[in-house]
Amino acid sequence: MCGAFTHIRDQHYGVLREMRHAIARGAPFCAGCGAEVTAITTPSLATEQGTLRSSFDPMLPKTFDGFNRLPEKWRQRFAAIDKAGGERVRWWRWPNAKELTAKEKRLITANLWGFVFGPFYYLYLGLWRKAITLSLLALAIDLILGIVGDALNLSVDRFLWIVSAVIFKQCANVDYYRKTILKRREWW
């Protein structure tokens, strides 16, 4: 028993020692297993159509087969999202927001189909997890606003649909980018 424990302990300390050396060299490492990462391949759109580049090393081209098959409107939206910060973009946070024009900001946050059809548009895009999550979020917000409206004796029932419509409108393009380009299936 002691021999097995000593062996496991020595392996653990060996991994920790290797991680400390990698950190000292400035090398990135995997947060899950601690192994040194030699190539980071986080996709980020390039300005060229049909080509993805790593956001950490712009000289490493990566090809994305489906990019050329996307409609021009989605290519423009994805290029604007990439310019805003790519993987780090959310509908409320854009790391490179100062570099965007007003049209590019609208391309990121405006989606008429998401506004009109909401969760059904998400289901059409194949984002059923996000459709469930955002529908529950919109329902909770509508419920809270309805309770506050009743407490303040305000008639807000006629306008509650706008909350969910705006949530889906704001999130649709970035969520589809995360699914299509980054290949992520997320609940939130």
VENKAPE-V742843 format. One record per residue. N is the residue number from 0. RES is the residue in three letters. SS is DSSP state (@ for helix, = for strand, . for the rest). PHI is phi in radians with two decimals (NA if undefined). PSI is psi in whole degrees, -180 to 180 (NA if undefined). Layout:
n/res/ss/phi/psi
N/RES/SS/PHI/PSI
N/RES/SS/PHI/PSI
//
This chain:
n/res/ss/phi/psi
0/MET/./NA/-44
1/CYS/@/-1.15/-33
2/GLY/@/-1.15/-41
3/ALA/@/-1.17/-42
4/PHE/@/-1.10/-43
5/THR/@/-1.09/-40
6/HIS/@/-1.13/-45
7/ILE/@/-1.11/-42
8/ARG/@/-1.08/-44
9/ASP/@/-1.11/-38
10/GLN/@/-1.11/-43
11/HIS/@/-1.06/-47
12/TYR/@/-1.17/-32
13/GLY/@/-1.13/-42
14/VAL/@/-1.12/-44
15/LEU/@/-1.08/-40
16/ARG/@/-1.10/-44
17/GLU/@/-1.11/-39
18/MET/@/-1.12/-42
19/ARG/@/-1.09/-40
20/HIS/@/-1.18/-39
21/ALA/@/-1.14/-41
22/ILE/@/-1.13/-41
23/ALA/@/-1.10/-34
24/ARG/@/-1.38/-10
25/GLY/./1.49/12
26/ALA/./-1.43/140
27/PRO/./-1.29/155
28/PHE/=/-2.42/159
29/CYS/./-1.27/129
30/ALA/./-1.25/-22
31/GLY/./-1.42/-51
32/CYS/./-1.93/-15
33/GLY/./1.55/0
34/ALA/./-1.26/148
35/GLU/=/-1.22/136
36/VAL/./-1.66/122
37/THR/./-1.60/-30
38/ALA/./-2.40/128
39/ILE/./-1.79/125
40/THR/./-2.13/56
41/THR/./-1.43/116
42/PRO/=/-1.26/145
43/SER/=/-2.61/136
44/LEU/=/-1.12/143
45/ALA/./-1.71/173
46/THR/./-1.30/-22
47/GLU/./-1.38/142
48/GLN/./-1.30/139
49/GLY/./1.46/3
50/THR/=/-2.19/135
51/LEU/=/-1.94/149
52/ARG/=/-2.22/153
53/SER/=/-1.24/136
54/SER/./-1.26/-16
55/PHE/./-1.58/-31
56/ASP/./-2.34/98
57/PRO/./-1.19/-8
58/MET/./-1.57/-3
59/LEU/./-1.77/98
60/PRO/=/-1.28/142
61/LYS/=/-2.21/136
62/THR/=/-1.68/143
63/PHE/./-2.12/111
64/ASP/./-1.07/-39
65/GLY/./-1.42/-8
66/PHE/@/-1.10/-42
67/ASN/@/-1.22/-21
68/ARG/@/-1.47/-10
69/LEU/./-1.27/147
70/PRO/./-1.10/156
71/GLU/@/-1.01/-36
72/LYS/@/-1.07/-43
73/TRP/@/-1.21/-35
74/ARG/@/-1.09/-41
75/GLN/@/-1.13/-43
76/ARG/@/-1.08/-46
77/PHE/@/-1.16/-36
78/ALA/@/-1.14/-40
79/ALA/@/-1.16/-41
80/ILE/@/-1.13/-41
81/ASP/@/-1.12/-40
82/LYS/@/-1.14/-31
83/ALA/@/-1.34/-13
84/GLY/./2.46/0
85/GLY/@/1.09/-116
86/GLU/@/-1.09/-30
87/ARG/@/-1.46/-2
88/VAL/./-1.37/134
89/ARG/./-2.21/170
90/TRP/./-1.20/-19
91/TRP/./-1.83/-9
92/ARG/./-2.43/122
93/TRP/./-2.18/111
94/PRO/./-1.03/-35
95/ASN/./-1.94/43
96/ALA/@/-1.11/-30
97/LYS/@/-1.22/-20
98/GLU/@/-1.50/-8
99/LEU/./-1.59/145
100/THR/./-1.47/170
101/ALA/@/-1.09/-37
102/LYS/@/-1.14/-41
103/GLU/@/-1.17/-36
104/LYS/@/-1.12/-40
105/ARG/@/-1.16/-37
106/LEU/@/-1.08/-33
107/ILE/@/-1.33/-43
108/THR/@/-1.82/-11
109/ALA/./-1.81/122
110/ASN/./-2.50/104
111/LEU/@/-1.06/-42
112/TRP/@/-1.12/-37
113/GLY/@/-1.15/-37
114/PHE/@/-1.17/-44
115/VAL/@/-1.36/-45
116/PHE/@/-1.81/-12
117/GLY/./0.91/-119
118/PRO/@/-1.13/-27
119/PHE/@/-1.18/-34
120/TYR/@/-1.18/-40
121/TYR/@/-1.08/-41
122/LEU/@/-1.11/-39
123/TYR/@/-1.07/-39
124/LEU/@/-1.37/-8
125/GLY/./1.52/20
126/LEU/./-1.82/55
127/TRP/@/-1.17/-34
128/ARG/@/-1.09/-47
129/LYS/@/-1.18/-33
130/ALA/@/-1.08/-43
131/ILE/@/-1.13/-48
132/THR/@/-1.09/-49
133/LEU/@/-1.20/-32
134/SER/@/-1.14/-42
135/LEU/@/-1.15/-39
136/LEU/@/-1.11/-45
137/ALA/@/-1.12/-38
138/LEU/@/-1.11/-43
139/ALA/@/-1.12/-43
140/ILE/@/-1.14/-43
141/ASP/@/-1.07/-40
142/LEU/@/-1.11/-46
143/ILE/@/-1.10/-46
144/LEU/@/-1.11/-36
145/GLY/@/-1.14/-42
146/ILE/@/-1.15/-44
147/VAL/@/-1.12/-41
148/GLY/@/-1.09/-41
149/ASP/@/-1.17/-39
150/ALA/@/-1.16/-35
151/LEU/./-1.61/3
152/ASN/./1.05/41
153/LEU/./-1.94/143
154/SER/./-1.59/97
155/VAL/./-1.90/-2
156/ASP/@/-1.06/-33
157/ARG/@/-1.28/-18
158/PHE/@/-1.94/1
159/LEU/./-1.19/-26
160/TRP/@/-1.11/-25
161/ILE/@/-1.14/-34
162/VAL/@/-1.04/-52
163/SER/@/-1.17/-37
164/ALA/@/-1.10/-42
165/VAL/@/-1.21/-38
166/ILE/@/-1.04/-49
167/PHE/@/-1.18/-37
168/LYS/@/-1.11/-44
169/GLN/@/-1.22/-36
170/CYS/@/-1.61/-20
171/ALA/@/-1.00/-50
172/ASN/@/-1.17/-44
173/VAL/@/-1.18/-39
174/ASP/@/-1.14/-41
175/TYR/@/-1.19/-35
176/TYR/@/-1.05/-47
177/ARG/@/-1.12/-34
178/LYS/@/-1.34/-46
179/THR/@/-1.37/-49
180/ILE/./-1.52/-47
181/LEU/./-1.52/-8
182/LYS/./1.00/44
183/ARG/./-1.87/141
184/ARG/./-2.02/101
185/GLU/./-2.06/152
186/TRP/./-1.53/-31
187/TRP/./-2.19/NA
//
